[in-house]
Amino acid sequence: MAGLRLGPLLRYVDHASGTTATVWVEADRPCTVTVRCEDGASGSSATFAVCGHHYALVVVDGLTPGTTTPYEVLIDDRCVWPPADSPFPPSTITTPVPGEEASRVPLRIAFGSCRWAAPPGGGSPFSPGSPLRPPGDDPIGPDALDALASRLASDPTAVRPDVLLLLGDQIYADETSEATRRLIAERRDLKEPPGAEVADYAEYTHLYDESWRDPEVRWLLSTVPSCMIFDDHDVVDDWNTSESWQTDMRATSWWHERIVSGLMSYWVYQHLGNLSPAELQADPLYAQIRSVPDGTEALRRFAATADAEPSGVRWSYRRDFGRVRVLVVDSRAARVLGEQDRAMLDPEEAQWFREAALDAPGSYDHLLIGTSLPWLLPPLIHDAEAWDAALCRGVRGGPDGRWARFGEKLRRGADLEHWAAFPQSFRELTELVREAGSGPHAPATVCVLSGDVHHAYVAEPRWADEGPEARVFQLTCSPVHNSIPALMRVGFRFGWSGAGKWLGSLLARHGRCPEPPVRWRRAGGPWFGNQLMTLTLSGRSARLELVRARKTGDSTGSAGSGAGSSTERSGKPAASPESVSLETTMERSLTEGS
């Protein structure tokens, strides 16, 4: 008898008609998965198989616009969700109000990045799930997704996000928990590369189990739609930092299986849910994998090609939420890595990005660009990355000289690989933001949403010549659940200071870097902790809120997940709704004032 292994995850909700949604699940054997709603809407799909795992992405049709309706998941006509003993409210699908009326209903987009499901092994005095670990204790502080779930589960009147945008590092393939290391050690020798890091598809599936079986997060993702994109740790730290890095990795015995398995698992667990039902229907790979008993080889070929010829695959995507346009951009796999033509996006991806941003001017009030890596960094860090890129390019002593070798070593060691480290791409993104925000049909705001840097801040650019009519912001929020060393906190603060800017200017001069096309100021932050930002967009107004997770008391309860005990499945005890909460760190308007 088939059962539910992971999920459900509510992914795509159609904001044009308000009648369609997709729900992702993993079952433990081949079966037919049905999603049935109280309002009569439903959908069914047979599972498809990859590496012995069985998945379905169910398209639910016939939803009633402007409503919130509970749903249940059936496997071969047997109800498997919600569990009979669930302490959480029913999972629901909320559909938008259609047509002109939608412009009067606020849209709330919560975003963040970088979430350890459990701290890496050896990183704390307590092993995740250990009886020595106090219930509810977490050495890096409470998880912001847990805290959001607790708020929504305990208060039916709490305002829910309309979508959760997860901007990278949903899993950590290179920083595994002690529970994951134990599982890996049962399969292979940890003394052989890649050691305690994941090596293949089976080990990747465990990372998603560990992350999404967390009971609070599991319920949250079943009831709040989510959009996702990868960053480096979804595969490995420094993924595609440089051409020489890529050459070194491809020379190892283990990298090919790692990157192929990483892209395969990303396609299954994250990418498919980003697509609309129409895009799914038009996807030849999705059709092929669903048409055969085992789609493993087809998906392996696709993933291998995506790594070898990244310009042939687009992981970026566009979502329109009424009069809000969201472009989520792949900042990792689409890179061009040759030092002399280095670019964040290959030409095909860059052209798609430009066309999507400028399409149908006047049809949207807000343009949101989701990129895991910030466009605008603290000025010192920006100048350091531009300087380092110039050294690696050979402006001091040539591309094979001492400065170039130093630059490459520094780039890898200090993670100098954001937009600033791709100077031409930085300038092109800056110009695209200016162009999209200009003209008689300019949106009210153009906001770049990012994560990665394990703190939060707001930056506002200023153009020396004619700038856009729209208000433009860099909004950075990270981590959801991770840590940052005290020295890095000091460094990020120093990066915004007058002394930091002066030091950065010296580096830029040494690297013969041209003046950036825009200057920017820190409009808020830096803030540290496990946190989420939420943009509330209503008409042409925009408000921003930053909330931080905090502990409010020890948890002694155990919330069931329907898939075994929460400690066993997620590596930590489940929190009761009262054990963690969200406190507002900052709230401000982005469209009022100067």
C-alpha positions as CSV (number, residue, x, y, z in Angstrom):
1,M,0.0,0.0,0.0
2,A,1.5,3.3,-1.1
3,G,2.0,6.1,1.3
4,L,3.1,9.8,1.5
5,R,6.9,10.1,1.8
6,L,7.3,13.9,1.6
7,G,5.1,16.9,1.0
8,P,2.6,18.1,0.1
9,L,4.1,21.4,-1.1
10,L,1.7,24.0,-2.5
11,R,3.7,25.5,-5.4
12,Y,2.1,27.5,-8.2
13,V,-1.2,29.4,-7.7
14,D,-2.5,31.0,-10.9
15,H,-3.0,34.8,-10.4
16,A,-4.6,35.3,-13.8
17,S,-7.7,33.2,-13.4
18,G,-7.6,32.3,-9.7
19,T,-8.8,28.8,-10.5
20,T,-5.7,26.7,-10.8
21,A,-2.9,25.5,-8.5
22,T,-0.2,22.8,-8.4
23,V,0.7,20.6,-5.4
24,W,4.0,18.6,-5.3
25,V,4.3,15.3,-3.4
26,E,6.6,12.3,-3.1
27,A,5.2,8.9,-2.5
28,D,7.0,5.8,-1.4
29,R,5.9,3.7,-4.4
30,P,4.1,4.0,-7.7
31,C,0.6,5.3,-7.3
32,T,-2.0,7.8,-8.3
33,V,-2.1,11.0,-6.3
34,T,-5.3,13.1,-6.0
35,V,-5.7,16.5,-4.4
36,R,-9.3,17.2,-3.4
37,C,-10.6,20.5,-2.1
38,E,-13.7,21.3,-0.1
39,D,-15.1,23.5,-2.8
40,G,-15.1,20.6,-5.2
41,A,-11.9,21.5,-7.1
42,S,-9.6,18.5,-7.7
43,G,-6.8,17.1,-9.7
44,S,-5.0,13.7,-10.1
45,S,-1.7,12.5,-11.5
46,A,0.2,9.3,-11.7
47,T,3.6,9.4,-10.2
48,F,6.8,9.4,-12.2
49,A,10.0,7.7,-11.1
50,V,13.6,8.9,-10.7
51,C,16.3,6.8,-9.0
52,G,13.7,4.7,-7.3
53,H,11.8,7.6,-5.9
54,H,8.2,8.4,-7.0
55,Y,6.9,12.0,-7.5
56,A,3.8,13.7,-8.7
57,L,3.0,17.3,-9.4
58,V,-0.8,17.6,-9.3
59,V,-2.6,20.3,-11.2
60,V,-5.7,21.3,-9.3
61,D,-8.5,22.8,-11.5
62,G,-11.8,24.4,-10.7
63,L,-10.8,26.5,-7.7
64,T,-13.1,29.4,-6.7
65,P,-11.3,32.7,-7.1
66,G,-10.9,34.9,-4.0
67,T,-11.4,32.0,-1.5
68,T,-9.4,29.9,1.0
69,T,-10.3,26.3,0.8
70,P,-8.9,23.3,2.7
71,Y,-7.6,20.4,0.7
72,E,-6.6,16.8,1.3
73,V,-4.2,14.5,-0.5
74,L,-5.2,10.9,-1.4
75,I,-3.0,8.1,-2.7
76,D,-4.9,5.5,-4.5
77,D,-8.2,6.8,-3.0
78,R,-6.8,6.7,0.6
79,C,-6.4,10.0,2.5
80,V,-2.8,10.5,3.6
81,W,-2.9,14.3,4.3
82,P,-3.6,15.8,6.6
83,P,-2.6,13.2,9.2
84,A,-5.4,12.2,11.6
85,D,-3.3,13.3,14.6
86,S,-2.1,16.6,13.1
87,P,-1.8,19.5,15.6
88,F,-1.9,22.0,12.7
89,P,-4.9,23.6,11.0
90,P,-6.0,22.2,7.7
91,S,-3.8,22.9,4.7
92,T,-5.5,25.3,2.4
93,I,-5.2,26.8,-1.1
94,T,-5.9,30.6,-1.2
95,T,-6.8,31.9,-4.6
96,P,-6.5,35.6,-5.7
97,V,-9.4,37.9,-6.6
98,P,-9.5,38.1,-10.4
99,G,-9.7,41.1,-12.7
100,E,-9.6,44.8,-11.7
101,E,-10.7,44.0,-8.2
102,A,-7.3,42.3,-7.6
103,S,-5.5,45.7,-7.6
104,R,-7.3,46.6,-4.4
105,V,-6.1,43.5,-2.5
106,P,-2.6,43.7,-1.1
107,L,0.0,41.2,-2.3
108,R,2.4,39.9,0.3
109,I,5.7,38.3,-0.8
110,A,7.9,37.0,2.0
111,F,11.5,36.2,1.1
112,G,14.9,35.0,2.4
113,S,17.7,32.5,1.8
114,C,20.2,30.2,3.5
115,R,18.5,27.6,5.7
116,W,20.2,24.8,7.5
117,A,17.7,22.2,8.4
118,A,20.0,21.2,11.2
119,P,23.5,22.7,12.1
120,P,26.4,20.8,10.5
121,G,28.0,18.0,12.4
122,G,30.6,19.2,14.9
123,G,29.3,22.7,14.9
124,S,27.6,22.6,18.3
125,P,28.0,20.7,21.6
126,F,24.7,19.0,20.9
127,S,24.0,16.5,18.1
128,P,20.7,17.2,16.4
129,G,18.2,14.7,17.8
130,S,20.5,13.8,20.7
131,P,18.9,13.0,24.1
132,L,21.5,15.4,25.6
133,R,20.1,18.3,23.5
134,P,17.5,20.3,25.5
135,P,14.1,20.1,23.8
136,G,13.6,23.0,21.4
137,D,17.3,24.2,21.9
138,D,19.0,25.3,18.7
139,P,22.7,26.5,18.9
140,I,22.2,28.9,16.0
141,G,18.8,30.3,17.2
142,P,15.3,29.5,16.1
143,D,14.4,28.9,12.4
144,A,12.5,31.8,10.8
145,L,10.3,29.4,8.8
146,D,9.5,27.5,12.0
147,A,8.5,30.8,13.6
148,L,6.4,31.9,10.7
149,A,4.6,28.5,10.8
150,S,4.0,28.8,14.5
151,R,2.5,32.3,14.1
152,L,0.2,31.2,11.3
153,A,-0.8,27.9,13.0
154,S,-1.6,29.4,16.4
155,D,-3.5,32.5,15.1
156,P,-6.1,31.9,12.4
157,T,-6.4,35.7,12.0
158,A,-2.7,36.2,11.3
159,V,-1.9,37.7,7.9
160,R,-0.4,35.0,5.6
161,P,2.1,35.7,2.8
162,D,0.6,35.1,-0.6
163,V,3.9,33.6,-1.7
164,L,7.2,32.5,-0.1
165,L,10.2,33.3,-2.3
166,L,13.2,31.2,-1.3
167,L,16.4,32.7,-2.8
168,G,18.9,29.9,-2.6
169,D,20.6,27.4,-0.3
170,Q,17.4,25.5,0.5
171,I,19.8,22.6,1.3
172,Y,23.5,22.4,2.1
173,A,25.1,19.7,0.1
174,D,28.6,20.6,1.5
175,E,27.8,21.2,5.1
176,T,25.9,18.2,6.3
177,S,24.4,17.5,9.8
178,E,25.5,14.7,12.0
179,A,22.4,12.8,11.2
180,T,23.2,13.0,7.5
181,R,26.8,12.1,8.1
182,R,25.7,9.0,9.8
183,L,23.6,8.0,6.9
184,I,26.4,8.7,4.4
185,A,28.8,6.6,6.5
186,E,26.4,3.6,6.2
187,R,26.7,3.9,2.4
188,R,30.4,4.6,1.8
189,D,33.8,5.4,3.4
190,L,33.9,9.0,4.6
191,K,37.7,9.0,4.1
192,E,37.1,8.9,0.4
193,P,36.1,12.1,-1.6
194,P,33.8,13.8,-1.2
195,G,33.8,12.8,2.4
196,A,30.9,13.9,4.5
197,E,29.5,16.0,1.6
198,V,26.7,14.4,-0.5
199,A,27.8,12.4,-3.5
200,D,24.8,11.3,-5.4
201,Y,21.0,11.5,-6.0
202,A,20.1,9.2,-3.1
203,E,22.1,11.4,-0.6
204,Y,20.5,14.6,-2.1
205,T,17.0,13.1,-1.4
206,H,18.0,12.8,2.3
207,L,18.8,16.5,2.4
208,Y,15.3,17.3,1.2
209,D,13.8,14.8,3.7
210,E,15.7,16.5,6.5
211,S,14.6,20.0,5.4
212,W,11.0,19.5,4.4
213,R,10.0,16.9,7.0
214,D,10.5,19.5,9.8
215,P,6.8,19.4,11.0
216,E,6.3,23.2,11.1
217,V,8.0,23.8,7.8
218,R,6.1,20.9,6.2
219,W,2.8,22.4,7.2
220,L,3.9,25.9,6.2
221,L,4.9,24.7,2.7
222,S,1.6,22.8,2.3
223,T,-0.4,26.0,2.7
224,V,1.7,29.0,1.5
225,P,2.7,28.9,-2.2
226,S,6.5,28.9,-2.8
227,C,8.9,29.9,-5.5
228,M,12.5,28.7,-5.4
229,I,16.0,29.2,-7.0
230,F,19.3,27.6,-6.2
231,D,22.5,29.1,-4.9
232,D,26.0,27.6,-4.4
233,H,25.4,25.4,-1.3
234,D,22.5,23.6,-3.1
235,V,25.5,22.1,-5.0
236,V,28.8,23.1,-3.4
237,D,30.3,26.3,-1.9
238,D,31.8,28.5,-4.7
239,W,29.9,26.7,-7.4
240,N,31.0,28.3,-10.7
241,T,33.2,31.0,-9.0
242,S,35.6,31.0,-11.9
243,E,36.9,29.1,-14.9
244,S,39.9,27.8,-13.0
245,W,37.7,26.6,-10.2
246,Q,35.5,24.7,-12.7
247,T,38.6,23.1,-14.3
248,D,39.9,22.0,-10.9
249,M,36.5,20.5,-9.9
250,R,36.0,18.7,-13.2
251,A,39.4,17.0,-12.7
252,T,38.2,15.3,-9.5
253,S,36.8,11.8,-9.4
254,W,33.6,12.8,-7.7
255,W,32.4,16.1,-9.2
256,H,30.6,14.8,-12.3
257,E,28.2,12.7,-10.2
258,R,27.8,15.5,-7.7
259,I,26.8,18.2,-10.2
260,V,24.6,15.8,-12.3
261,S,22.8,14.6,-9.1
262,G,22.5,18.2,-7.8
263,L,20.8,19.4,-11.0
264,M,18.6,16.3,-11.2
265,S,17.3,16.7,-7.7
266,Y,16.9,20.5,-8.1
267,W,14.7,19.9,-11.2
268,V,12.5,17.4,-9.3
269,Y,12.3,19.1,-5.9
270,Q,12.4,22.8,-6.8
271,H,12.3,23.7,-10.4
272,L,9.1,21.9,-11.5
273,G,7.0,23.7,-9.0
274,N,8.1,27.1,-10.3
275,L,6.4,26.4,-13.6
276,S,2.8,27.1,-14.5
277,P,0.5,24.3,-15.7
278,A,0.9,25.6,-19.3
279,E,4.7,25.6,-19.0
280,L,4.6,22.1,-17.6
281,Q,2.4,20.9,-20.5
282,A,4.9,22.4,-23.0
283,D,8.0,20.9,-21.3
284,P,9.3,18.0,-23.4
285,L,11.5,16.6,-20.6
286,Y,8.6,16.5,-18.2
287,A,6.4,14.8,-20.8
288,Q,9.2,12.2,-21.6
289,I,9.8,11.4,-17.9
290,R,6.1,10.9,-17.2
291,S,5.7,8.7,-20.2
292,V,8.2,6.0,-19.2
293,P,8.4,3.6,-16.2
294,D,11.7,5.1,-15.1
295,G,12.8,8.6,-16.0
296,T,16.3,8.4,-14.4
297,E,18.3,8.2,-17.6
298,A,16.4,10.9,-19.4
299,L,16.9,13.3,-16.4
300,R,20.6,12.3,-16.1
301,R,21.2,13.2,-19.8
302,F,19.4,16.5,-19.3
303,A,21.4,17.4,-16.1
304,A,24.7,16.5,-17.7
305,T,23.9,18.6,-20.7
306,A,22.8,21.5,-18.5
307,D,26.2,21.5,-16.8
308,A,28.2,21.1,-20.0
309,E,26.2,23.6,-22.1
310,P,24.4,25.9,-19.6
311,S,23.1,28.2,-22.4
312,G,20.8,25.5,-23.5
313,V,18.8,25.4,-20.2
314,R,16.9,28.2,-18.5
315,W,16.4,27.9,-14.7
316,S,15.2,31.5,-14.5
317,Y,11.5,32.2,-14.6
318,R,8.8,34.9,-14.6
319,R,5.7,35.1,-12.4
320,D,3.0,37.8,-12.7
321,F,0.9,38.4,-9.6
322,G,-1.7,40.8,-11.0
323,R,0.2,44.0,-11.5
324,V,3.3,42.8,-9.8
325,R,6.0,41.2,-12.0
326,V,8.6,38.9,-10.4
327,L,11.6,37.8,-12.4
328,V,13.7,35.1,-10.6
329,V,17.2,35.0,-12.1
330,D,19.7,32.1,-12.1
331,S,22.9,33.6,-10.7
332,R,24.9,30.4,-10.7
333,A,24.5,27.9,-13.6
334,A,24.1,30.6,-16.3
335,R,27.5,32.1,-15.8
336,V,30.2,32.6,-18.5
337,L,33.5,32.0,-16.7
338,G,36.2,32.9,-19.2
339,E,38.2,35.7,-17.6
340,Q,38.1,37.9,-20.7
341,D,34.3,37.6,-21.3
342,R,33.2,36.8,-17.8
343,A,29.4,37.3,-17.2
344,M,26.8,36.5,-14.6
345,L,24.4,35.5,-17.4
346,D,25.1,33.9,-20.8
347,P,23.9,35.9,-23.8
348,E,20.7,33.9,-24.2
349,E,19.8,34.2,-20.5
350,A,20.6,37.9,-20.5
351,Q,18.4,38.5,-23.5
352,W,15.5,36.6,-21.9
353,F,16.0,38.7,-18.7
354,R,15.9,42.0,-20.6
355,E,12.9,41.1,-22.6
356,A,11.0,39.9,-19.6
357,A,11.8,43.0,-17.6
358,L,10.8,45.4,-20.4
359,D,7.8,43.5,-21.8
360,A,4.5,45.4,-21.9
361,P,5.5,48.6,-20.1
362,G,2.7,50.0,-18.0
363,S,1.2,46.5,-17.3
364,Y,2.8,46.3,-13.8
365,D,3.1,48.6,-10.8
366,H,6.1,46.9,-9.3
367,L,9.0,45.0,-10.8
368,L,10.8,42.5,-8.4
369,I,14.0,40.9,-9.5
370,G,14.9,37.9,-7.4
371,T,18.6,37.0,-7.6
372,S,20.3,35.0,-4.8
373,L,23.4,37.3,-4.9
374,P,23.0,41.0,-4.1
375,W,23.3,43.6,-6.8
376,L,24.4,46.3,-4.4
377,L,26.8,45.3,-1.6
378,P,28.5,47.4,1.1
379,P,30.8,49.7,-0.9
380,L,34.0,48.3,0.4
381,I,33.0,44.8,-0.6
382,H,31.8,45.9,-4.0
383,D,35.1,47.7,-4.7
384,A,37.1,44.7,-3.4
385,E,35.2,42.3,-5.7
386,A,35.7,44.6,-8.7
387,W,39.4,45.0,-7.9
388,D,39.8,41.2,-7.5
389,A,38.1,40.6,-10.9
390,A,40.5,43.1,-12.5
391,L,43.5,41.3,-11.0
392,C,42.2,37.9,-12.2
393,R,41.7,39.5,-15.6
394,G,45.4,40.5,-15.7
395,V,45.4,44.3,-15.3
396,R,48.4,44.0,-13.1
397,G,51.1,41.8,-14.6
398,G,48.9,39.9,-17.1
399,P,46.5,37.0,-16.8
400,D,49.3,34.5,-15.8
401,G,51.1,36.9,-13.4
402,R,51.5,37.0,-9.7
403,W,48.7,39.4,-9.1
404,A,46.3,37.2,-11.2
405,R,47.2,34.1,-9.1
406,F,46.7,36.1,-5.9
407,G,43.3,37.3,-7.2
408,E,42.1,33.8,-7.9
409,K,43.2,32.6,-4.5
410,L,41.5,35.5,-2.8
411,R,38.3,35.1,-4.9
412,R,37.8,31.5,-3.8
413,G,38.9,32.1,-0.2
414,A,36.7,35.2,0.4
415,D,33.7,34.3,-1.8
416,L,34.2,37.3,-4.1
417,E,31.7,36.3,-6.7
418,H,28.7,38.6,-6.5
419,W,27.4,40.9,-9.3
420,A,30.3,43.2,-8.5
421,A,32.8,40.4,-9.4
422,F,31.2,40.4,-12.9
423,P,31.7,44.1,-13.7
424,Q,30.1,44.1,-17.1
425,S,27.1,42.2,-15.8
426,F,26.8,44.7,-12.9
427,R,26.7,47.6,-15.4
428,E,24.2,45.8,-17.6
429,L,21.9,45.0,-14.6
430,T,22.2,48.6,-13.4
431,E,21.2,49.9,-16.8
432,L,18.3,47.4,-17.1
433,V,17.0,48.6,-13.7
434,R,17.2,52.2,-14.8
435,E,15.5,51.5,-18.1
436,A,12.7,49.4,-16.6
437,G,12.1,52.1,-14.0
438,S,12.0,55.0,-16.5
439,G,9.5,56.5,-18.9
440,P,5.8,57.5,-18.9
441,H,4.7,54.0,-17.8
442,A,7.3,53.5,-15.1
443,P,6.4,51.2,-12.2
444,A,6.3,52.6,-8.7
445,T,9.2,50.5,-7.6
446,V,12.0,48.3,-8.9
447,C,13.3,46.1,-6.1
448,V,16.2,43.6,-6.3
449,L,15.6,40.8,-3.8
450,S,18.6,38.9,-2.6
451,G,20.1,36.7,0.1
452,D,23.4,34.9,0.5
453,V,25.3,37.3,2.8
454,H,23.9,36.2,6.1
455,H,22.5,39.5,7.2
456,A,19.8,41.9,6.0
457,Y,20.0,45.5,4.8
458,V,18.3,48.0,2.5
459,A,20.3,50.0,-0.1
460,E,19.0,52.8,-2.3
461,P,20.9,53.8,-5.5
462,R,21.5,57.3,-6.8
463,W,22.3,58.0,-10.5
464,A,24.7,60.8,-11.3
465,D,22.8,61.6,-14.5
466,E,19.2,61.0,-15.3
467,G,17.8,58.3,-13.0
468,P,14.6,56.3,-13.2
469,E,11.2,57.7,-12.1
470,A,10.6,54.5,-10.0
471,R,11.9,54.1,-6.5
472,V,14.8,51.5,-6.7
473,F,16.0,49.4,-3.8
474,Q,18.3,46.5,-3.1
475,L,16.5,44.4,-0.4
476,T,18.7,41.7,1.1
477,C,17.5,39.2,3.6
478,S,19.5,36.2,5.0
479,P,19.7,33.8,6.7
480,V,16.5,32.0,7.4
481,H,18.4,29.6,9.7
482,N,22.1,29.8,9.7
483,S,25.0,31.7,11.5
484,I,27.5,34.3,10.9
485,P,30.9,34.7,12.7
486,A,31.3,37.8,14.8
487,L,34.3,38.9,12.7
488,M,32.1,38.9,9.6
489,R,29.5,41.1,11.3
490,V,32.2,43.6,12.1
491,G,33.4,43.4,8.5
492,F,29.9,44.0,7.0
493,R,29.4,47.0,9.3
494,F,32.8,48.4,8.4
495,G,32.0,47.9,4.7
496,W,29.4,50.7,4.9
497,S,31.5,53.1,6.9
498,G,33.4,56.1,5.7
499,A,36.7,54.4,6.3
500,G,35.5,51.3,4.5
501,K,34.5,53.4,1.4
502,W,37.9,55.1,1.5
503,L,39.7,51.7,1.6
504,G,37.5,50.4,-1.2
505,S,38.4,53.4,-3.4
506,L,42.1,52.6,-3.0
507,L,41.5,49.1,-4.1
508,A,39.5,50.2,-7.1
509,R,42.3,52.6,-8.1
510,H,44.9,49.9,-7.8
511,G,42.7,47.6,-10.0
512,R,42.2,50.5,-12.5
513,C,38.4,49.9,-12.1
514,P,36.1,52.4,-13.9
515,E,33.7,54.4,-11.8
516,P,30.5,52.4,-11.2
517,P,27.5,53.8,-13.1
518,V,25.6,54.3,-9.9
519,R,26.2,55.2,-6.2
520,W,24.2,53.9,-3.3
521,R,23.5,54.5,0.3
522,R,22.5,52.3,3.1
523,A,18.9,53.0,3.9
524,G,18.6,50.4,6.7
525,G,20.6,47.8,8.5
526,P,22.7,45.8,8.7
527,W,20.5,43.5,10.8
528,F,21.6,40.0,12.0
529,G,19.8,36.9,13.0
530,N,17.4,34.4,11.5
531,Q,15.0,36.5,9.6
532,L,12.5,37.1,6.8
533,M,11.5,40.2,4.8
534,T,8.0,40.7,3.5
535,L,7.0,43.2,0.8
536,T,3.3,44.3,0.9
537,L,2.3,45.7,-2.4
538,S,-1.1,47.5,-2.9
539,G,-1.7,49.5,-6.0
540,R,1.4,51.7,-6.3
541,S,2.3,51.6,-2.7
542,A,4.9,49.3,-1.1
543,R,5.7,48.5,2.5
544,L,8.6,46.5,3.8
545,E,8.8,44.5,7.0
546,L,11.7,42.6,8.5
547,V,11.0,40.0,11.2
548,R,13.5,38.0,13.3
549,A,12.8,34.7,14.9
550,R,13.2,34.5,18.6
551,K,12.8,31.9,21.3
552,T,9.9,32.5,23.7
553,G,10.2,29.4,25.9
554,D,11.3,25.7,25.9
555,S,9.2,23.3,23.8
556,T,8.0,20.1,25.5
557,G,5.4,19.1,22.9
558,S,5.8,16.9,19.9
559,A,3.9,17.9,16.8
560,G,3.3,14.9,14.6
561,S,3.9,15.0,10.9
562,G,2.3,11.9,9.7
563,A,5.7,10.4,8.7
564,G,7.2,9.3,11.9
565,S,8.4,11.3,14.9
566,S,9.6,14.8,14.2
567,T,12.9,14.3,16.0
568,E,13.7,11.2,14.0
569,R,12.7,12.7,10.7
570,S,14.0,16.3,10.9
571,G,16.9,15.9,13.3
572,K,15.3,18.2,16.0
573,P,12.4,18.2,18.3
574,A,9.2,19.9,17.0
575,A,8.5,23.3,18.5
576,S,5.2,24.0,20.0
577,P,3.4,27.1,18.7
578,E,4.5,29.0,21.8
579,S,8.2,28.1,21.7
580,V,9.3,30.5,18.9
581,S,7.9,33.8,17.6
582,L,8.7,36.6,15.1
583,E,9.5,40.1,16.3
584,T,9.4,43.0,13.9
585,T,12.9,44.5,13.5
586,M,12.0,47.1,10.9
587,E,8.9,48.3,9.1
588,R,8.8,51.2,6.6
589,S,7.2,52.5,3.4
590,L,9.2,52.3,0.2
591,T,7.0,54.6,-1.8
592,E,6.4,57.5,0.6
593,G,8.9,60.4,1.2
594,S,12.2,61.0,-0.5
